[in-house]
Amino acid sequence: MVLLIDTPSFTANEVYEIQATDPVEGAATGASFSGLGLSNQPHQQLANRTAFLKQRQDTNIGSIGALQAFTALFEGLMAGNGYLQVPFADVNRGLITATVQWGALFPVGGLGKDQTYAVTWPLEFPHACVWAMASLSNSTADVNDGKLVMETVGLTSSIGIFMSDFLSGASDSSHANDGFYWFSIGF
């Protein structure tokens, strides 16, 4: 039995329709359609198209596997003190995993004025913490004549140091600030 040999190719709207007046012509030397014969032409076109689609499907299956492996690298903890890790290709460092972390610190009695507070990150950064910030929580304050701000004063791969800075010249007749929320980014 002789088989058609498919060649992956796609030609839109070009599958030959055998006409009622076409003679039956099989493969032979000198036959039409490069020796394949008029009657085999639509079969060859469909075989080529099928091979093309199979080749694309195999590529897509490989890509889906790579995408699934990539998304499996995402890791995180959705909690009050949590984190999210996302791998990506850094233009300077190559493939790294960026880590975003967040949380809150609420000391008993609220924040003191001009005091530092150490926050231990939920997950130690493997290389470095590159940025962090803090924002006040002021849920019980109803008077705020004072000017208390949060500053980032130190970062390591395992902790961040934040300072409650009471600006000089401000009145301190306000209620205590509960604590602060923090956010850090590193890799």
N, C-alpha and C positions, 0 to 999 in steps of 0.2 A: 504494500500500500504506500502510495506517495502522499506526503503531507505538504501543506503550505507552510512556508517558513515565514513567521511574522517578523516585522521590523517595526519597533515602536515609533509611531508617527501619528499625528492627528491632523486631519484635514476636515474642517467643518463643511457640512452640506455637500460632501463629495463622495457618496457611495453610489456607484453606478447602478441604475435600474435597468435590468434586462428588458429590452423592448420585444413586442410580439413578433416583429420581423427579423430579429437577430437570429442568426444561425447558431446552433450549439457548437461551441468551439472550446476544446480543452487545451491543456498545455502541450506544446509541441514547438519544434524549431520553426521559427518564422511566424508563429501565432501572434495575434494582437496582444497588447498589454505586456510587452517585453517577453513574449514567449509563453506567458501564463495562460493565455486564452481568454476570450471575452466572457465566457461563462464563469470563470474563476475570479474575475476582477472584483466583484462586490465582496466575495468571501475574503479575498486578500485585504481589501480596504478595511473590512470589519475586524479581521485578525490583527492588522497593524494598530487599529484604534484600541482594541482590547489590550494589546501588549503595552501601548502607551499609558492607558489608564491603570493597568496593573503596576507599571513602573512608578507612576505618581503615587499610587496607594502605598506601595512599599516605602517610598520616601516619607510620606505622611505618617506612617506607623512609626518609623524611626524618629521623626520629629516629636511625635506625641510622647514617646518614651523618654526623650531628652527633656521635654517640658515637665513631665511628671517627676523625673529625677531632680530637676531644678526646684520645683515647688516643694519637694520633700525636704529641701534644705532650709526652708522657712521654719522658724521656731519661735515660740513666744509664750508669754504668760499674761493673760488678761486678768489683772488683779489690781488692787489699790496700789501696790508696789509691784510693777510688772515690767515687761520688756518685749521687744520684737527684734528678731534678727533676720536680715535680708541680704543674701549674697549678691554681689554685683561686681562688674569689671571697672575698677578705678583707673582713670587715665594715667596716673602716676605709679600706682602700686600693683596693678594687675588685679587678679581675683581676690576680693576681700569680703568679709561679712560685716556689714554695718549693723550696729546695735543701737536701738533707741530704747531708753529706759525712763520710767516715770514713777512718781510716788509722792508721799506726803510725810511731814514730820509735825507732830502735835505734842510739844513738851507739856508736862503737867504744870499748870499755872500760866500757860501761854509763853510767848516769846519775851525774853528780856531785852533791854535796850543795849545796843552795842555789844552783843554777845555773838560768838561763833557757834555753829552747830555742824557736826559731822554727820553726813549721810552715807551709809554703806550701800553701794549699788546692789540691787537684787542679783545681778550677775556681773562678775568681774570682767572688765574689758580685756581681751587677750593682748592687745597692743597699747592702746591709749584711749583716754576720754579726751575728746577734742573740744567739747563745748557743753556748758550746763547753765541753767538759769533757775531762779526761784521766784515765786509769786506769793504774796501774803494771803492768808485766810483770815478773814475778819468777821466771822459770823456773829459774834456777841457784841461787837463794838457799835454803839449808837452815837457816840461823840468821837470825832477824830480831829482834835486840834493839833496833835503831834504829827510829825512827818517821819514815819518809820518806813524804811525801804529794805529790800533784801538784795544783797550783793553776793556774787560768787567770788570767793577769795582764794580758792585752791582746788585743783583737780588731780587725782591720780587714777590709775586703772581700777582701783577698788573703792575709793571714797571721793566725796565732794565736800568741800568746806564752804558753808554759807554764813553770812553775817547779817544780823538784824541791826541795821545802822539807823540810829536815832539822830536825825539831822540837828546840828546845834542851833540854838535860838528858837526852837519850836517848843510849844507848851506840851506837857505830858499829861494833860487832864483827860486823856482818852482811856477807854477800857483796854485791857490787854488784848493783843492779837493772839488768836488761837494757835497758830503755827503757820506753816507754808507748804505749798506744793512745789515740786521740783521736776526738772526734765533734763536729761543728759543724752549726748550722742557721742559715739566712739566706734572703734573697730578692734 
